[in-house]
Amino acid sequence: MGTKTLPRKVKKLRVAIYLRVSTAKQVEGFGLEDQEERCRAWVNYQLRNTPHVIVDVYCDGGVSGKIAHREDVDRLMSDIQAGLIDVVVFGKLDRIGRTMKNIHRWVYDATDFGVRVATADGRIDSDDAMFGILLSLLAYMAEVEHALILERTMGGRIKKISGGGWASGVPPYGYKLDEEGEPVVNPAEQEVIFKFAELAIDRKMSRGQAAAELNELKCRTRTGKLWEGNNLILRMRLAVRGYVDFTFSGMNEDGEEITTTYRLDLPPLFEDESRRKALEAVLEDMKGTPRTSYSTHLLSGHLFSICGHSRYGAGRTDQGDTVYRCSNSAKAVDGHACKQIAGEETEQAVWGEVAKKLSDPESIKGLVDEWLGAIPERAESYRARMREIEEKLNRLRNTRRKKIAMLVASFDEDDEEDQKLIAELKEEIASKEKGLREEQERIAEWLEDAEHKEGRAEGMHALIDRIGTNVHDLDRVDKKQILELLQVRVEIVGDSVSGQKGGTKDPMLEWHRKNKITIPLAVSDEQWARVGSILVPRRKPNLEDRACFQMLLEKLRDIKGWHDYDHDERMGGKGWGFFYRLARRWFTDGMYAEALRTMAPYEGVEAPAGYTLPPMKIYGAIDESAEDVVKSEAGKRTPSTKGITANGPAVDGAASGAAA
């Protein structure tokens, strides 16, 4: 690159001025005006003997210098490449960018097109013989200015952390601050960490199991609360990594926030480093979102019976379908037995209601924001209070040192009263410090909870943006993720009208529908005389056989469940299992089909059209409270449920089109 870059054939030099500020306040006030005034002064003085014209003033208002691409600086470069500019003047070098890389790249790109680049403060001019050296030096100074500003604004805290001391905030679980405010191992919390390591590594417990075990052992969080899976993993991960990162922020002259990070190593918790690494590896596996036990079925972990127990999906290979069964092993609770329900139809009904909300992304975003409420403001107030407490603690420590030093200097070290006074002063300051530390712990926990909710809200917004309105095209994995993210809870609040326990497909009803064979309304003596020998081929039929055949026809016509015939007097009070096994043998051996052919002609009805799901309520609790996110105010029939609602009693309605 030569020292003379101006084209010789241009009669007037075409000058461009570039201005940039970072904040709206500077856009409206002093910043832009001052820069333009300085740039014009440079042009008037440096080019006073050269014909020139200012062809344009390029301005990026309210744009950070850290951004490599800005609207007007890009427009300026386009004009340079088009040969429309001969000279570019900046107020200062950092108007071009904040990093050495960006500054060098832009300046050298411009000068390669024969353009003279200069700054109004006189430090840079590509016509100067020292241009290359000065550019590198000033670009480096622009980059390190961030650190200098931070040093000015956060000086005491940065000096402390850089010297190996504790800067601010609450130490991780497993540590405490000594009298001098330095981090040391907390023996009581260290024992809890060791116990967790035993549970997680040696006994291979899940996060939830480990939390329950610690609670059973009377181990509590630092603030005395019960452990739960998420906060246990978070605390343990911060404890075992062995260091803390402190991030400090300040504002540069453009009103931009600039940050720097310092790392402080903590005293080791484990004597055996391999043990620490083993626990760290286990925690890494545990850090994801909790897994639902029966992840292959959409509603497992989200569907709950009247008795309050969860339901799980179960595939029935013999019938080629899925049902949801209650996890309660008891046969009945308060006289109520939880019947299994159709899997496919239940999933379709629930997802249909969730999809209604998701099909309006802005609506559900509004619900998320409504739930989040003032949490961001509260989080910021917690951070401010944490800073206040830290300042008070620092003042207390300084006060303690000064007062005790003064007392020691003026008191007689052999005088018991003097020593007692010093001890009382230490105790008074320590008591105040303890109170502030306890408040700091409480606020830290509140802040952690608030930040967790902010993260969940951000995750929900991202998911909603990702799926858009294509809610019906999602695969099962994506649907499952949405249900878990929105914490959808489906509660069964009653029985289906039919009481059918067989799930979605009764093979006998399917056979009737497929072959369009009606179900007999009655069996005459003459018909039974022909049918009995088919159903009971090796002995003489009796009244119990006939009763079971008539009960089977009744069950099919009314879509009743096998349990509805438990200890029925018509079959001598036998259990429902006897009836089930007898009917299944008749059907699978072809005797039932032969019996109907033998009965013909007979008066019959078509097989019922479908299975009626029980009434349900759907809640989309974003957190652990009962706030509704996914609501259905259905007052009409839905395709496969009696009604799904979020509040109040379930709405009655019949299902159609599903198999029994």
N, C-alpha and C positions, 0 to 999 in steps of 0.2 A: 504494500500500500504506500503510495507516494505522499509527499507532504502537500502537494498542490492538487486539489481534486475538482476545482471549479472549471466547468466547460468554458472555452475561450470564445465561442461563436455566439453566445447568447448576449443580446444587447442589454437586457435587464435581468438581474438575478431574481429568480422566483423563490421567495422565502416562505417557509411554513413555520408556524408557532404551534407547539404542542403543550397542552395543559392537562394536569390530572390532579384530582383530590379524591380522598377515600370516603368521606362522610357527607351526608346531606347538609349538615351544618356548614361545612366548608364550601359546598356548592353554592349555597345561598349567600355566603358572607365573604370573608377576607381572602380566602385561599386562591380562588381563580383570578380574581381581579389583581391581586398582588403579583401572581406569576406572569400574567399577561403584561402588566406594567413593566416588570423587570425585563421580560423578553423584548418588548418594543424598545426599551432603553438601550439594550445591547445592540439591536439592529441599527438604531439611529447613530450609535457611536462607532461601532465596528465597520459599518458599511456606508459611512457618511460620504466617502469619496467614490463610491461605486454605485452605478445606477441599480436600483432594486425596487421590488414591489412585494408586499405581503399578500400572497395569493389566497391564503386560508388560515384560519385558526382552528386547529383540531383539539377537541376537548372531550375527555372521559371524566364525567362528574360522578362522584360516589362509587368509584370502582377501585378495588384493591390493586396495589402494585404487585401483589403475589400472583395475580392472574396473568398468564402468559398472553392470552388473546383478549383484546379489548376492542370495542367497536371502532373507535376513531383512530386508535394506533394502527389497527389493521387497514383502515381506509388510507391512512397516511402512507403506509408501506406500499399499498397498491398504486398510489399516485407517484411514488418514487420509482417503482418498477416501470410505470408508464412514461417516465421521462418528464414529468410535469413539475418536479421540484429540484432546486439547486442547493438550497440551504435549509437546515432544520435547526430550530432553536428551542431548547428546553429550559425550564426554570432552574432545575437541578438534575443531577444525574439519576437520582432515585425516582424521578418521574417516569423514567423508562421502565424500571423494574426494581425488584427487591433482592434478586439473587445475582451473583456474578455471571452465572451461565446465561440468564435472560438478557442482562445488560450487554455482555460481549456479543452475543448472537445478533441482537438488533442493530447495534452500532456498526459492526463489521458488515452486516448485510446491506445497510444503507450506504456506507462508504464504498462498497464494491460497485455501486451504481454511479459513482462519481459525485455523491452528495456530501457537502460539508456539514458536519454535525458539531454543534456547540451548545454550551450551557450558559445561561445568563449570569451565573455567578463567576464566570471567567475561569473556571477550573479546567474545563475540557474544550478543546477546539481541534478538530481533525487537521487543520492547517498548521498546527504547532509541531515542531520537530520532536517534542517530548510526549506527543499524543499517546502512543502505545503504552508507555510506562505509566503515565498519569491515569489512563483509563483502567488499567489493571489495579492500581493502588486504590483509586476512588471506588471502584466496584467492590473491592474487598471491604473497604470501610463502610459502604452502604449495607453490606450483609451483616457485619458484626455490630452494626448500630442497634440491632434488635437486642443483643445481649447486654449492651451498655444501658439501654433504656430500662431493661428489666433490673439491672443492677441498681439503677437509681431509684426505681419505684418499689422494689422488693428487697433492697439491699441487705437488711439484717437477717432475714430468713434465708436468703440464698447463701450468705456467708456462713451461716450456721450449718446448713445441710452440706455445703461443700467441704466443711471442716469435719464432717462425720457425725454431726449432732442431729437431734430430732427437730424438724422444722415446725410442724403443726399437725393438728388432727388427732384421731384416736389410733393407737397402735393396733395391729391385727390381733385376732384371738390367739392366745398363747403368750402374749407379751403385755407388759405394763411399763409405765414410766417411773423411774426412781425419783428420789428427792431433787435431783438436779435436772429432771425432765428428760433423761436419756432412756432408751428402750432396753429392758432386761426381760428375761424369761419369767413368766408368771407360772409358778409351780402347780397351782390348782388347775389352771386351764391346760397346762402341759399334760397333766394326767388324763384329762378328758380326750385330748388329741391322741394319746397313746391308746386309750380304750377304743376310740374310733378306728384306729389303725388295726387293732386286733379284730374288730367286727368286720371291717371292710376287706382286709387282706387275708387274714387267717380263716375267718368264718364265712367269707364271701357273701356278706349281707348286701342288700340293695340300700339305696339312700333312705328309703322309707323305713325299712326294717331296722337300720342302724339308729335312726332318729327315735323310733319307738323304744329300742333297747336302752338308749341313753336316758330317755325320760323315765323308764322303769327303774333305772339305777339312781334316780334323783339327780342326775346331771342336768344342769340348766344352761341357758345362754347367759351371757355376761349381765344382762338386765333381768335375769330371773324368769324368762319365758321358757315354754316348752320348745324343744327342737322340732323342726319339721324338715322334710327332705331338702327343699331348695336352700333355705338359709344355712343348713348344716354344711352342704357342699360348698357354698360360697365362703363361709368362714374358714373351713378347712383348707381350701385351695389358697386363700390369702396367707394362711398361717404357715404352710409347709414350703412355700416357694423360697423363703429365706431372704427376702428383700422387700423394700417399699419404694415405689416411684413417686416423687413429689413433682407436681407440675405447677409452675409459677406463670402468672399472666400479668401483662402490663399493656399500656397504650402508647403507640408511637405518636409522632406529631400530626399524623393524618387521622388520628382517631381509630386506627386499626388495632385489634387485639393481637398481641404477639406473645408467644409462650416459649418456655424452655423447660426441660425435664432433668431432674437429678435423681440418682439411685442411691439408696442407703442400704447397706447390708445389715442384716439382723443377726443377733447371737443365735447359734444353732440350737434347735429343739431336740434333735436326735444325735446321739453319740455315733450311731451307725448310719453313715450316709446312704448305704444301700437300702436301709429301711425307709428313709425319707423318700428316696427315688421310687420305691415300690408303691408307697402311698400316693405319691404324685401321679403315678401312672394309673392307679385305680381311680383317682379323682378325675383324671382326664376322661376316662370312660363314662363317668357318672355325670359329666357337666351338661349333657344335652337335656332336652325336655323329657319329663317322665314318660315312660312307655306304658301303653295300655296293655293289660295282661293278654287279651285276646285280640291282637292287632289285625288279624285277617278279616274280622267281621266289623263292619262299619260302626255299629252302635254299641259294641262291647265297651263297658266303662262309662257309657252315656245313658243307658236305659235302666230304669229302676222300677221294681215291683211295688204293689200296694204295701207290702210288708216292710219296705224301705231297703231291701237288699238289691244289689245290682244284678243285672241280667247279662248273660254271655251268649254269644252265638255258637251254635253247634250244627255242623253239617250232617245230614242224614243220607248216607250213601245208598241205602236201600230204596229211598224214595226220591233221590236226586234233588233235594231241597235243603233249606236252612231254617232253623227255628231259634228263637231266643228263650232261654230257660233261666229261671230264677236261681241265684247262687245259694239261697237259703236251703239248707239240708233238711229242715223240719218239714213235715208233711203238711202242716196247717198252722197258721198263726191266727188266734182269735176266731177259729172256725173257718178261716179263709185259706184255700189252697191255691197257690200261684200256678196258673196254667201256662204252658209254653205257647208262644204266639208265632205267627207266620214271620219268617225272616225277610224275604224279599219285599213283601207288601209293607211291612213296618219301615224298612229302610227307605222305600220310595215315598211313603207318607211323610216321614220326618225330613228327609232331604228336600222334598217339595216345599215344605214350610220354610226351611233355612234358605233355599234358593230364592224364595220370594223377596227376602230382605237383601240378599246378595245381588239380585238383579238390579237394585238401585244403589250403586256404590256410594253415592253422596249421602244417601239416607243413613246407611250403616256407619259411614265415617262420622256423621253427625252424632250418632249414638255413642260411638267410641269417644269422641271429643266431649260429649256431655258427661260420660262416665269419668273421664280424666279430670274434667272440671278445673278447679284451681290448683291442682297438684303441682304444675310447673312453678307457679308463684310460691307455693308453700315450700317446694324444694329450694328455691332461691333464698327464701327467708331462713331456712335451716342452715344453708351455707353461710349466710351473713352472720347468723347467731354463732355458728362454729368459729368464725373468724373473731368475733367479739370475745368469746370465751378464751380463745388462744391468747389474745392480747392481754386479757385479765390474768391468765396464768403466768404469762411472761412478766407482767408487772409484779405479781405476787412473789415470784422467784427472785426478782431483783430486789424487791422490798425486804425479803427475808435475809438476803445476803448483807444488804446495807445496814439494816437494823441490828442484826446479830453482831456484825463487825463493830458497830458503834458501841453496843453494850459490852462486848468483850474488851474493847479498848478502854472503857471507862470503869468497868466493874472489877472487883477483886475476885480472882479465879478461885480463891480459897473460901470465899464467903458463900455459905449455903443459900442465903436469901437471894444473892445475885444469880447463882446458878439456877435457882428455882424460877426466877423471873425470866431467864433465858429459855428455860424449858417450856414455860407457859407461853411465851411468845412463839416458839417453834410450833407448839401444839395448836395455837390459835390460827396461825398461817396454814398449817397442814390441814386443819379442819375446813377452812375456806377452800383450799385447793381440792380437797376430796369432794366437796359439794359441787364445784365446777366440773370436776372430772365425771361425776355421776351424771350431771346434766349433759355433758358432752357425749357420754355413752348413749343416753336416751335419744338425743337428737340425731346421732349417727345412725341409729336403728331406724328412726323415722325417715331420715334422708335415704337410706338404703331401700326402704319400702317404696318411697315416692319415685326414686330412680327406676326401680323395678317396674312400676306401673307405667312410667314414661316409656320404658323400653317395650313393654307389651303393646302400648298404644301405637308406637312407631312400627312395630312388627305387623300389627293388624292393618294399618294403613298401607304398608308395603304389599301385604298379601292381597288386599282388596284391589290395589292398583294392578297387581300382576294378573289376577283372574279376570278383571274387567266384568263384562256381562256374560261371559261364556261359562256360566255356572253349571249348565247341564252337560258340558263336554268334558268335565274334569274326570280324571280316573279316581279309583278308590283311595289311593294314597293321598291325593290332594284333598279329597273330601274329608278324609280322616283328619288331616292336618287342620282343616278349617274348623271342624267340630271341636278339636282339642284347643285350638287357639281361642275360639269364642266360648269355650267351656260350656258347650251345649249340654243341657240336662233334660232328659225326657222322662216324665213320671207317668206311670200307668195309674189311673185313678178309679178304675172300675173294670168289670168283666165285659167280655163280648156277649151280645144277646144270646147267641147260640150256645155258649159255653164249650164250644169245640176245643179240645185239647190236642188234636192231632197235628196242628200246624198248618202249613199251606196246602199240602196235597194229601188227600185221602185217595189211595189207589183205586178203591172201589168206586168212588164218585167220579174220578177221572175216567174210569172204564165206561161208566154210564154215559158221561158227556161225549167221549170220543166216539162211541158206537151208537149214540143217539137211542139208547135203550131206556125206557121209562122205568120208574121204581114202583112196584105194585103197592096199591093202597090197602089190600087185605088178602088173606089167604083162606080160601074156602076149604071145607072138609074134603071135597073131591080133589081139589088141587094139592092139598097136603098129602093125600093118599099117594099121589104120583111123585111128589117131591121128596117125601120122607125116605124112600128107598135109595134115592140118589145121595142125599146128605148123610145118611147113616147106612152104608152098604152092608155091614157085617152083623147087624143086629136089628131087632125090631124097634122102630122109632117110638119115642114116648112124648109125654106132654112137655117135658123140659126142652127137648129138641125143637119142637114146634114153637115154643115160647121164644127161644133164642133166635130162630129164623125171623119171627115177626118183630122182635126187638131190633134186629139188624136192619130190616126194612124201615122201621121207624127212625132209627139213628140216621140213616142216609137221607131220608126225606126232611128231617128237622135239623140236620147238621149238628147232632149232639156229640158229646165226647164219650169215650169209653168209661171214664170215671162216673159219668151220670148214671151208669147202670151198676154201680158197686152195691153188692148185697141186695140186688133186686129180687123181690119175692117171687117173681114170675119164673125165675130159674133156681128156685129153692134157696135163695139167700146167699148164693155163692159170690165170691169176689169178682170184680170187673175183669181180672186177668183170665178167668175161665171163659168168659164171654168173648174176650179179645182173641184168645188162642183158637177157639172153636171157629169164629167167623173168618179169621185169617186163613185157617186150613181149608175152609170151604172155598175161599176165593182163589188161593194160590194153586190148589189142586184142580181147579176148573169145575168144581161141583156147583158153585153158585151160579155160574153162567148156564150150565146144563139145567139147573133147577128152574131158572126163569124161562128157558125155552120150553121146558115141559109144562109150565103153568099156562103158557099162552093158549088162547088169548086171555088177557086180564086188563082190568082198569088200573091205570097208573099215572104218575106225574113225572115231569122232567126233573133231572137232577138240579138241585139249587145252584144258582148262578155264581155264588162266591162266598168268600170267607169274610166275616165282619171282625175287624180289629177292635180291641177295647178302647174306650175313651182315654186320651192322654193329654198331658200338658207339656209344652216345650218352653224351656227357659234357656236364655243365652246369657249366663252370668259371666261377665268379663272378669270379675274377680270372685272371691269366695262369698260375696253377699248375694241376695236374691234379686238383684237388679235385672230387669228384662232387657235383652238385646234383640233376640229373635222372637217376635210376637206374631200370633195368629189370632185374629178376631173372627174366625170362621163361624158364620151362622148358617152356612149351607152345607150340603153333603160334600164330602171330599172323596176322591176316587177310591180310597181303601181304608178309611177310618171313620169312626163315629164322630170325630171332631177333635181338633187340636186347638187349644187356647192357652194363653199365657196367664190369664187371671180369671178367677171365678170358676164356676162349675164348667165341666166339659159340655160341649154342645152336642146334642143328639143328632145322629145322621147315620144312614146305612151305607154299606160299601157295596160295590158291584164289580163284577168282572174278574175277581180273584178266585183262585181255586180254593176249595175247602180242604 
